[in-house]
Amino acid sequence: MVGSLGLSPQIADSLEVFTQQLSEAVTLSAKRSLIDSLVGTAFPLAMKVSGLDRTIGHGVPSELLHGTTVLATSAVLGDVELRIPKSQETPSLGSMIDLPVKVAGWNFAMGRPILEMMPN
């Protein structure tokens, strides 16, 4: 699954191991710990859009503030939040998107990773 994304073999192998560990993690804190190990890591990710919201909050980078938070499901990471800047086109509900992203953190309240769209 991951190897077909056009990634370098090292990143593809790391994501395969990560995906296996994430599927075996039982508690939210175990999942958070795994996601935290990827903070700052960039890779392409395919996902299906399940919801849209406005990006607000303390600590959100200025280029993402008042942009769109895309709620989506990915085969690799499960449910995710993807922050995209206001300057980017907002995807439609139910659409499939494939974008370069980086892991920014973990939304503990919702139990899902926070991703940020990488600039072009």
HELIX and SHEET records of a PDB file:
HELIX    1   1 VAL A    2  LEU A    5  5                                   4    
HELIX    2   2 PRO A    9  GLU A   24  1                                  16    
HELIX    3   3 LEU A   28  ASP A   36  1                                   9    
SHEET    1   A 6 ALA A  42  ARG A  54  0                                        
SHEET    2   A 6 THR A  68  SER A  74 -1                                        
SHEET    3   A 6 GLY A  78  ILE A  84 -1                                        
SHEET    4   A 6 ARG A 112  MET A 117  1                                        
SHEET    5   A 6 MET A  96  ASN A 107 -1                                        
SHEET    6   A 6 ALA A  42  ARG A  54 -1                                        
END                                                                             
